[in-house]
């Protein structure tokens, strides 16, 4: 019996979790010629790499504040830039307010 999009229900590999790591793994498995299914509990794939709308037209990372050490080979192999992924580097790295009203800020310097 065929499922959605003609799927037969038989897969060579099943990846549990559609977070960024699961999606990368599934892509490499599928590129290796295996029929691959990604199963995700949430309504949206991406895991910690998803964004949420903080205010109208202002999206922020939901969980992850960075992508960690994304290997350059993955960036190139999957043509992530070509698929619209853009990494940004914020000016403010950390902001720590104090009870007395003062604050410290760790900011990137521009050269």
The first five atom37 places (N, CA, C, CB, O) and aatype in JSON, in Angstrom:
{
  "aatype": [20, 20, 20, 20, 20, 20, 20, 20, 20, 20, 20, 20, 20, 20, 20, 20, 20, 20, 20, 20, 20, 20, 20, 20, 20, 20, 20, 20, 20, 20, 20, 20, 20, 20, 20, 20, 20, 20, 20, 20, 20, 20, 20, 20, 20, 20, 20, 20, 20, 20, 20, 20, 20, 20, 20, 20, 20, 20, 20, 20, 20, 20, 20, 20, 20, 20, 20, 20, 20, 20, 20, 20, 20, 20, 20, 20, 20, 20, 20, 20, 20, 20, 20, 20, 20, 20, 20, 20, 20, 20, 20, 20, 20, 20, 20, 20, 20, 20, 20, 20, 20, 20, 20, 20, 20, 20, 20, 20, 20, 20, 20],
  "atom_mask": [
    [1, 1, 1, 1, 1],
    [1, 1, 1, 1, 1],
    [1, 1, 1, 1, 1],
    [1, 1, 1, 1, 1],
    [1, 1, 1, 1, 1],
    [1, 1, 1, 1, 1],
    [1, 1, 1, 1, 1],
    [1, 1, 1, 1, 1],
    [1, 1, 1, 1, 1],
    [1, 1, 1, 1, 1],
    [1, 1, 1, 1, 1],
    [1, 1, 1, 1, 1],
    [1, 1, 1, 1, 1],
    [1, 1, 1, 1, 1],
    [1, 1, 1, 1, 1],
    [1, 1, 1, 1, 1],
    [1, 1, 1, 1, 1],
    [1, 1, 1, 1, 1],
    [1, 1, 1, 1, 1],
    [1, 1, 1, 1, 1],
    [1, 1, 1, 1, 1],
    [1, 1, 1, 1, 1],
    [1, 1, 1, 1, 1],
    [1, 1, 1, 1, 1],
    [1, 1, 1, 1, 1],
    [1, 1, 1, 1, 1],
    [1, 1, 1, 1, 1],
    [1, 1, 1, 1, 1],
    [1, 1, 1, 1, 1],
    [1, 1, 1, 1, 1],
    [1, 1, 1, 1, 1],
    [1, 1, 1, 1, 1],
    [1, 1, 1, 1, 1],
    [1, 1, 1, 1, 1],
    [1, 1, 1, 1, 1],
    [1, 1, 1, 1, 1],
    [1, 1, 1, 1, 1],
    [1, 1, 1, 1, 1],
    [1, 1, 1, 1, 1],
    [1, 1, 1, 1, 1],
    [1, 1, 1, 1, 1],
    [1, 1, 1, 1, 1],
    [1, 1, 1, 1, 1],
    [1, 1, 1, 1, 1],
    [1, 1, 1, 1, 1],
    [1, 1, 1, 1, 1],
    [1, 1, 1, 1, 1],
    [1, 1, 1, 1, 1],
    [1, 1, 1, 1, 1],
    [1, 1, 1, 1, 1],
    [1, 1, 1, 1, 1],
    [1, 1, 1, 1, 1],
    [1, 1, 1, 1, 1],
    [1, 1, 1, 1, 1],
    [1, 1, 1, 1, 1],
    [1, 1, 1, 1, 1],
    [1, 1, 1, 1, 1],
    [1, 1, 1, 1, 1],
    [1, 1, 1, 1, 1],
    [1, 1, 1, 1, 1],
    [1, 1, 1, 1, 1],
    [1, 1, 1, 1, 1],
    [1, 1, 1, 1, 1],
    [1, 1, 1, 1, 1],
    [1, 1, 1, 1, 1],
    [1, 1, 1, 1, 1],
    [1, 1, 1, 1, 1],
    [1, 1, 1, 1, 1],
    [1, 1, 1, 1, 1],
    [1, 1, 1, 1, 1],
    [1, 1, 1, 1, 1],
    [1, 1, 1, 1, 1],
    [1, 1, 1, 1, 1],
    [1, 1, 1, 1, 1],
    [1, 1, 1, 1, 1],
    [1, 1, 1, 1, 1],
    [1, 1, 1, 1, 1],
    [1, 1, 1, 1, 1],
    [1, 1, 1, 1, 1],
    [1, 1, 1, 1, 1],
    [1, 1, 1, 1, 1],
    [1, 1, 1, 1, 1],
    [1, 1, 1, 1, 1],
    [1, 1, 1, 1, 1],
    [1, 1, 1, 1, 1],
    [1, 1, 1, 1, 1],
    [1, 1, 1, 1, 1],
    [1, 1, 1, 1, 1],
    [1, 1, 1, 1, 1],
    [1, 1, 1, 1, 1],
    [1, 1, 1, 1, 1],
    [1, 1, 1, 1, 1],
    [1, 1, 1, 1, 1],
    [1, 1, 1, 1, 1],
    [1, 1, 1, 1, 1],
    [1, 1, 1, 1, 1],
    [1, 1, 1, 1, 1],
    [1, 1, 1, 1, 1],
    [1, 1, 1, 1, 1],
    [1, 1, 1, 1, 1],
    [1, 1, 1, 1, 1],
    [1, 1, 1, 1, 1],
    [1, 1, 1, 1, 1],
    [1, 1, 1, 1, 1],
    [1, 1, 1, 1, 1],
    [1, 1, 1, 1, 1],
    [1, 1, 1, 1, 1],
    [1, 1, 1, 1, 1],
    [1, 1, 1, 1, 1],
    [1, 1, 1, 1, 1],
    [1, 1, 1, 1, 1]
  ],
  "atom_positions": [
    [[0.84, -1.17, 0.0], [0.0, 0.0, 0.0], [0.89, 1.24, 0.0], [-0.96, -0.01, 1.22], [1.81, 1.36, 0.81]],
    [[0.61, 2.14, -0.9], [1.41, 3.37, -0.99], [0.87, 4.43, -0.05], [1.42, 3.9, -2.44], [-0.34, 4.58, 0.12]],
    [[1.79, 5.15, 0.57], [1.42, 6.23, 1.48], [1.5, 7.56, 0.76], [2.32, 6.23, 2.73], [1.45, 7.61, -0.47]],
    [[1.64, 8.65, 1.51], [1.75, 9.99, 0.92], [2.93, 10.04, -0.05], [1.92, 11.05, 2.01], [3.98, 9.45, 0.2]],
    [[2.76, 10.74, -1.13], [3.81, 10.92, -2.15], [4.28, 9.61, -2.74], [4.98, 11.65, -1.55], [5.41, 9.54, -3.23]],
    [[3.45, 8.57, -2.72], [3.81, 7.3, -3.34], [4.73, 6.44, -2.49], [4.46, 7.56, -4.64], [5.21, 5.42, -2.99]],
    [[4.98, 6.8, -1.24], [5.87, 6.02, -0.39], [5.26, 4.64, -0.13], [6.13, 6.75, 0.95], [4.05, 4.52, 0.06]],
    [[6.09, 3.62, -0.12], [5.61, 2.26, 0.05], [5.56, 1.83, 1.5], [6.49, 1.31, -0.71], [4.97, 0.8, 1.82]],
    [[6.16, 2.61, 2.41], [6.19, 2.21, 3.81], [7.39, 1.36, 4.15], [4.94, 1.47, 4.17], [7.55, 0.93, 5.29]],
    [[8.25, 1.11, 3.18], [9.48, 0.34, 3.4], [10.66, 1.28, 3.19], [9.57, -0.9, 2.44], [10.77, 1.96, 2.18]],
    [[11.54, 1.29, 4.18], [12.69, 2.19, 4.12], [13.95, 1.42, 4.49], [12.49, 3.4, 5.06], [13.91, 0.47, 5.26]],
    [[15.04, 1.86, 3.92], [16.34, 1.28, 4.28], [16.82, 1.84, 5.61], [17.38, 1.56, 3.17], [17.51, 1.16, 6.37]],
    [[16.45, 3.09, 5.9], [16.89, 3.74, 7.14], [15.78, 4.64, 7.67], [18.18, 4.56, 6.9], [15.05, 5.27, 6.9]],
    [[15.66, 4.68, 8.98], [14.71, 5.58, 9.64], [15.52, 6.43, 10.61], [13.56, 4.77, 10.38], [16.23, 5.91, 11.48]],
    [[15.42, 7.74, 10.46], [16.1, 8.67, 11.35], [15.06, 9.21, 12.32], [16.81, 9.82, 10.56], [14.06, 9.81, 11.91]],
    [[15.3, 9.0, 13.61], [14.38, 9.47, 14.63], [14.84, 10.85, 15.07], [14.31, 8.47, 15.84], [15.91, 10.99, 15.67]],
    [[14.05, 11.85, 14.77], [14.38, 13.23, 15.14], [14.77, 14.06, 13.94], [15.51, 13.24, 16.16], [15.73, 13.75, 13.24]],
    [[14.01, 15.11, 13.72], [14.26, 16.01, 12.59], [14.96, 17.28, 13.0], [12.96, 16.35, 11.9], [14.73, 18.34, 12.42]],
    [[15.82, 17.18, 14.02], [16.64, 18.33, 14.37], [17.73, 18.5, 13.32], [17.26, 18.16, 15.78], [17.82, 17.72, 12.37]],
    [[18.56, 19.51, 13.48], [19.56, 19.76, 12.45], [20.51, 18.57, 12.28], [20.36, 21.01, 12.8], [20.93, 18.29, 11.16]],
    [[20.86, 17.89, 13.34], [21.75, 16.73, 13.2], [21.05, 15.57, 12.48], [22.25, 16.26, 14.58], [21.65, 14.92, 11.63]],
    [[19.79, 15.32, 12.81], [19.04, 14.27, 12.15], [18.85, 14.55, 10.67], [17.69, 14.09, 12.81], [18.93, 13.64, 9.84]],
    [[18.59, 15.81, 10.34], [18.41, 16.18, 8.93], [19.69, 16.02, 8.14], [17.9, 17.62, 8.81], [19.67, 15.57, 6.99]],
    [[20.82, 16.38, 8.73], [22.11, 16.19, 8.06], [22.36, 14.71, 7.86], [23.27, 16.84, 8.88], [22.75, 14.29, 6.77]],
    [[22.14, 13.91, 8.9], [22.35, 12.46, 8.79], [21.46, 11.86, 7.71], [22.09, 11.77, 10.13], [21.92, 11.07, 6.88]],
    [[20.18, 12.23, 7.71], [19.24, 11.7, 6.72], [19.64, 12.09, 5.3], [17.82, 12.2, 7.01], [19.49, 11.29, 4.37]],
    [[20.15, 13.29, 5.14], [20.57, 13.73, 3.8], [21.72, 12.89, 3.29], [20.97, 15.21, 3.82], [21.71, 12.45, 2.14]],
    [[22.72, 12.65, 4.14], [23.86, 11.83, 3.71], [23.43, 10.39, 3.45], [24.96, 11.86, 4.78], [23.92, 9.77, 2.5]],
    [[22.54, 9.85, 4.27], [22.05, 8.48, 4.05], [21.33, 8.4, 2.71], [21.11, 8.04, 5.21], [21.56, 7.48, 1.92]],
    [[20.45, 9.36, 2.45], [19.69, 9.37, 1.19], [20.62, 9.56, 0.0], [18.63, 10.47, 1.2], [20.43, 8.93, -1.05]],
    [[21.62, 10.4, 0.14], [22.59, 10.59, -0.95], [23.38, 9.32, -1.23], [23.55, 11.73, -0.62], [23.89, 9.12, -2.33]],
    [[23.46, 8.47, -0.21], [24.14, 7.18, -0.39], [23.25, 6.16, -1.08], [24.58, 6.64, 0.96], [23.66, 5.01, -1.27]],
    [[22.05, 6.56, -1.47], [21.18, 5.69, -2.23], [20.16, 4.92, -1.42], [21.99, 4.74, -2.98], [19.45, 4.07, -1.95]],
    [[20.07, 5.21, -0.13], [19.12, 4.49, 0.71], [17.81, 5.26, 0.82], [19.71, 4.25, 2.1], [17.8, 6.48, 0.92]],
    [[16.71, 4.53, 0.8], [15.39, 5.12, 1.02], [15.31, 5.48, 2.49], [14.24, 4.13, 0.59], [15.44, 4.62, 3.36]],
    [[15.08, 6.78, 2.77], [15.21, 7.28, 4.14], [13.94, 7.98, 4.6], [16.39, 8.24, 4.23], [13.33, 8.74, 3.85]],
    [[13.55, 7.71, 5.83], [12.4, 8.34, 6.45], [12.88, 9.09, 7.69], [11.3, 7.3, 6.82], [13.63, 8.53, 8.5]],
    [[12.46, 10.35, 7.83], [12.74, 11.13, 9.03], [11.44, 11.23, 9.82], [13.31, 12.55, 8.69], [10.41, 11.64, 9.28]],
    [[11.49, 10.87, 11.1], [10.32, 10.94, 11.97], [10.59, 12.02, 13.0], [10.03, 9.55, 12.65], [11.59, 11.98, 13.72]],
    [[9.69, 12.99, 13.08], [9.85, 14.12, 14.0], [8.57, 14.29, 14.81], [10.19, 15.43, 13.24], [7.48, 14.29, 14.25]],
    [[8.7, 14.43, 16.11], [7.55, 14.6, 17.01], [6.95, 16.0, 16.9], [7.96, 14.33, 18.44], [5.73, 16.15, 16.95]],
    [[7.79, 17.01, 16.75], [7.31, 18.38, 16.7], [6.63, 18.68, 15.37], [8.46, 19.36, 16.93], [6.77, 17.94, 14.4]],
    [[5.89, 19.78, 15.34], [5.2, 20.18, 14.11], [6.17, 20.73, 13.07], [4.15, 21.22, 14.42], [5.84, 20.79, 11.89]],
    [[7.35, 21.12, 13.51], [8.33, 21.75, 12.62], [9.68, 21.06, 12.8], [8.45, 23.28, 12.91], [10.08, 20.76, 13.93]],
    [[10.38, 20.8, 11.7], [11.71, 20.22, 11.8], [12.72, 21.32, 12.11], [12.1, 19.47, 10.49], [12.44, 22.51, 11.93]],
    [[13.88, 20.93, 12.57], [14.95, 21.89, 12.84], [15.48, 21.8, 14.26], [14.46, 23.27, 12.58], [16.61, 22.2, 14.52]],
    [[14.67, 21.27, 15.17], [15.13, 21.1, 16.55], [15.59, 22.41, 17.17], [16.25, 20.1, 16.61], [14.88, 23.42, 17.11]],
    [[16.77, 22.39, 17.76], [17.31, 23.57, 18.43], [17.65, 24.69, 17.46], [18.54, 23.2, 19.23], [17.92, 25.81, 17.88]],
    [[17.66, 24.4, 16.18], [18.02, 25.41, 15.18], [16.82, 26.19, 14.65], [18.73, 24.75, 14.03], [16.96, 27.0, 13.74]],
    [[15.64, 25.95, 15.2], [14.46, 26.68, 14.74], [14.44, 28.09, 15.31], [13.17, 25.93, 15.12], [15.17, 28.42, 16.25]],
    [[13.58, 28.91, 14.75], [13.42, 30.27, 15.25], [11.97, 30.49, 15.67], [13.83, 31.3, 14.18], [11.07, 29.77, 15.24]],
    [[11.77, 31.47, 16.52], [10.44, 31.85, 16.98], [10.26, 33.34, 16.75], [10.25, 31.49, 18.49], [11.23, 34.1, 16.71]],
    [[9.01, 33.75, 16.6], [8.74, 35.18, 16.42], [8.62, 35.84, 17.79], [7.44, 35.39, 15.58], [7.67, 35.58, 18.53]],
    [[9.57, 36.7, 18.11], [9.58, 37.42, 19.38], [8.62, 38.59, 19.35], [10.99, 37.91, 19.71], [7.93, 38.87, 20.33]],
    [[8.56, 39.26, 18.22], [7.67, 40.4, 17.96], [7.43, 40.4, 16.46], [8.29, 41.78, 18.48], [8.15, 39.73, 15.72]],
    [[6.45, 41.15, 15.99], [6.22, 41.17, 14.54], [7.5, 41.45, 13.75], [5.16, 42.21, 14.2], [8.19, 42.44, 14.0]],
    [[7.8, 40.58, 12.83], [8.98, 40.69, 11.96], [10.3, 40.57, 12.71], [8.96, 41.99, 11.23], [11.33, 40.98, 12.19]],
    [[10.29, 40.02, 13.91], [11.53, 39.82, 14.68], [11.61, 38.36, 15.09], [11.58, 40.75, 15.93], [10.93, 37.93, 16.03]],
    [[12.44, 37.61, 14.39], [12.61, 36.19, 14.7], [13.91, 36.0, 15.45], [12.58, 35.34, 13.41], [14.92, 36.63, 15.14]],
    [[13.89, 35.11, 16.43], [15.05, 34.84, 17.26], [15.25, 33.33, 17.38], [14.9, 35.48, 18.66], [14.3, 32.57, 17.19]],
    [[16.47, 32.89, 17.68], [16.68, 31.45, 17.9], [15.81, 30.96, 19.05], [18.17, 31.15, 18.19], [15.72, 31.61, 20.09]],
    [[15.17, 29.82, 18.85], [14.32, 29.25, 19.89], [15.16, 28.65, 21.01], [13.39, 28.19, 19.3], [14.89, 28.91, 22.19]],
    [[16.15, 27.87, 20.67], [16.97, 27.21, 21.69], [18.46, 27.47, 21.5], [16.71, 25.74, 21.67], [19.15, 27.83, 22.46]],
    [[18.95, 27.29, 20.32], [20.4, 27.39, 20.11], [20.8, 28.83, 19.81], [20.84, 26.48, 18.97], [20.19, 29.5, 18.99]],
    [[21.82, 29.28, 20.48], [22.31, 30.63, 20.2], [23.41, 30.62, 19.15], [22.82, 31.28, 21.48], [23.83, 31.67, 18.67]],
    [[23.87, 29.43, 18.79], [24.83, 29.31, 17.69], [24.71, 27.91, 17.1], [26.3, 29.58, 18.18], [24.0, 27.06, 17.64]],
    [[25.38, 27.69, 16.01], [25.31, 26.37, 15.37], [26.48, 25.49, 15.76], [25.27, 26.53, 13.85], [26.73, 24.46, 15.14]],
    [[27.2, 25.91, 16.79], [28.33, 25.11, 17.23], [29.41, 25.05, 16.17], [27.88, 23.71, 17.59], [29.66, 26.02, 15.46]],
    [[30.01, 23.94, 16.09], [31.09, 23.75, 15.12], [30.57, 23.05, 13.87], [32.25, 22.95, 15.75], [30.83, 21.87, 13.66]],
    [[29.84, 23.79, 13.07], [29.33, 23.24, 11.81], [30.51, 23.05, 10.87], [28.24, 24.17, 11.18], [31.16, 24.02, 10.47]],
    [[30.77, 21.81, 10.54], [31.92, 21.51, 9.69], [31.76, 22.15, 8.32], [32.11, 20.0, 9.55], [30.69, 22.13, 7.72]],
    [[32.85, 22.71, 7.85], [32.85, 23.32, 6.52], [32.46, 22.35, 5.43], [34.2, 23.9, 6.22], [31.83, 22.73, 4.45]],
    [[32.85, 21.08, 5.59], [32.52, 20.08, 4.57], [31.0, 19.88, 4.47], [33.21, 18.74, 4.88], [30.47, 19.68, 3.38]],
    [[30.3, 19.94, 5.6], [28.83, 19.8, 5.58], [28.23, 21.03, 4.92], [28.26, 19.62, 7.02], [27.33, 20.91, 4.09]],
    [[28.72, 22.2, 5.28], [28.25, 23.47, 4.69], [28.35, 23.4, 3.17], [29.08, 24.67, 5.23], [27.42, 23.78, 2.46]],
    [[29.5, 22.92, 2.67], [29.71, 22.84, 1.22], [28.92, 21.69, 0.59], [31.2, 22.67, 0.91], [28.24, 21.89, -0.42]],
    [[29.02, 20.49, 1.16], [28.35, 19.31, 0.6], [26.85, 19.52, 0.41], [28.59, 18.09, 1.49], [26.29, 19.11, -0.6]],
    [[26.22, 20.15, 1.39], [24.77, 20.31, 1.35], [24.35, 21.64, 0.75], [24.2, 20.18, 2.73], [23.16, 21.96, 0.7]],
    [[25.32, 22.42, 0.28], [25.06, 23.73, -0.33], [24.07, 24.53, 0.52], [24.51, 23.56, -1.76], [23.06, 25.03, 0.03]],
    [[24.39, 24.64, 1.8], [23.47, 25.3, 2.73], [23.26, 26.77, 2.37], [24.0, 25.2, 4.15], [22.15, 27.29, 2.52]],
    [[24.29, 27.44, 1.91], [24.12, 28.83, 1.48], [23.15, 28.9, 0.29], [25.49, 29.46, 1.1], [22.31, 29.79, 0.23]],
    [[23.26, 27.97, -0.63], [22.37, 27.94, -1.78], [20.92, 27.67, -1.41], [22.83, 26.9, -2.75], [20.0, 28.02, -2.15]],
    [[20.73, 27.04, -0.25], [19.37, 26.76, 0.24], [18.86, 27.86, 1.16], [19.34, 25.42, 0.97], [17.8, 27.72, 1.77]],
    [[19.62, 28.94, 1.26], [19.13, 30.09, 2.0], [19.64, 30.24, 3.43], [17.69, 30.05, 2.03], [19.26, 31.19, 4.11]],
    [[20.49, 29.33, 3.9], [20.99, 29.47, 5.26], [21.99, 30.61, 5.33], [21.63, 28.15, 5.75], [22.95, 30.66, 4.56]],
    [[21.75, 31.5, 6.24], [22.65, 32.63, 6.47], [23.01, 32.65, 7.95], [22.0, 33.98, 6.03], [22.13, 32.63, 8.81]],
    [[24.28, 32.69, 8.24], [24.73, 32.8, 9.62], [25.02, 34.25, 9.91], [25.99, 31.91, 9.88], [25.64, 34.96, 9.11]],
    [[24.58, 34.69, 11.05], [24.81, 36.08, 11.45], [25.67, 36.09, 12.7], [23.47, 36.83, 11.69], [25.65, 35.15, 13.5]],
    [[26.41, 37.14, 12.85], [27.26, 37.31, 14.02], [26.8, 38.58, 14.73], [28.78, 37.38, 13.63], [27.05, 39.68, 14.24]],
    [[26.14, 38.45, 15.87], [25.61, 39.62, 16.54], [26.71, 40.5, 17.12], [24.65, 39.21, 17.64], [27.78, 40.01, 17.49]],
    [[26.43, 41.77, 17.21], [27.38, 42.7, 17.81], [27.51, 42.43, 19.3], [26.95, 44.16, 17.56], [28.62, 42.41, 19.83]],
    [[26.4, 42.22, 19.98], [26.41, 41.96, 21.41], [26.49, 40.45, 21.63], [25.15, 42.56, 22.12], [25.6, 39.71, 21.19]],
    [[27.54, 39.99, 22.3], [27.7, 38.57, 22.57], [27.05, 38.17, 23.89], [29.18, 38.21, 22.6], [26.48, 37.08, 24.0]],
    [[27.13, 39.03, 24.88], [26.53, 38.76, 26.18], [26.19, 40.08, 26.86], [27.48, 37.92, 27.07], [26.92, 41.06, 26.76]],
    [[25.06, 40.08, 27.55], [24.62, 41.27, 28.29], [24.22, 40.81, 29.67], [23.44, 42.0, 27.56], [23.37, 39.93, 29.81]],
    [[24.81, 41.41, 30.7], [24.54, 40.99, 32.08], [24.13, 42.19, 32.92], [25.77, 40.3, 32.7], [24.98, 42.95, 33.37]],
    [[22.82, 42.38, 33.13], [22.37, 43.49, 33.99], [22.61, 43.16, 35.47], [20.87, 43.79, 33.74], [22.58, 41.99, 35.86]],
    [[22.84, 44.18, 36.26], [23.04, 44.03, 37.71], [21.86, 44.65, 38.45], [24.37, 44.7, 38.15], [21.17, 45.52, 37.92]],
    [[21.62, 44.2, 39.68], [20.5, 44.76, 40.46], [20.59, 46.27, 40.67], [20.43, 44.07, 41.8], [19.56, 46.92, 40.84]],
    [[21.79, 46.82, 40.66], [21.93, 48.27, 40.88], [21.65, 49.09, 39.63], [23.33, 48.58, 41.38], [21.76, 50.32, 39.65]],
    [[21.29, 48.43, 38.55], [20.98, 49.14, 37.31], [22.13, 49.23, 36.33], [20.52, 50.5, 37.62], [21.93, 49.59, 35.17]],
    [[23.32, 48.9, 36.78], [24.45, 48.89, 35.85], [24.43, 47.59, 35.07], [25.81, 49.07, 36.6], [23.65, 46.69, 35.37]],
    [[25.28, 47.49, 34.08], [25.33, 46.28, 33.28], [26.7, 46.14, 32.64], [24.24, 46.28, 32.2], [27.41, 47.13, 32.46]],
    [[27.04, 44.93, 32.32], [28.26, 44.7, 31.56], [27.85, 44.06, 30.23], [29.29, 43.79, 32.35], [26.86, 43.33, 30.14]],
    [[28.64, 44.36, 29.24], [28.33, 43.89, 27.89], [29.61, 43.38, 27.25], [27.69, 45.02, 27.03], [30.65, 44.04, 27.3]],
    [[29.54, 42.22, 26.64], [30.63, 41.69, 25.86], [30.23, 41.85, 24.4], [30.95, 40.18, 26.21], [29.29, 41.22, 23.92]],
    [[30.97, 42.71, 23.71], [30.62, 43.02, 22.32], [31.77, 42.71, 21.39], [30.22, 44.47, 22.18], [32.93, 42.78, 21.78]],
    [[31.43, 42.37, 20.15], [32.43, 42.18, 19.12], [32.91, 43.53, 18.64], [31.88, 41.34, 17.95], [32.13, 44.49, 18.57]],
    [[34.16, 43.62, 18.33], [34.68, 44.85, 17.77], [34.72, 44.71, 16.27], [36.09, 45.19, 18.33], [34.99, 43.62, 15.75]],
    [[34.46, 45.76, 15.57], [34.52, 45.74, 14.12], [35.86, 46.29, 13.7], [33.37, 46.55, 13.48], [36.38, 47.24, 14.29]],
    [[36.4, 45.69, 12.68], [37.7, 46.16, 12.18], [37.59, 46.67, 10.78], [38.73, 45.05, 12.24], [38.59, 47.1, 10.2]]
  ]
}
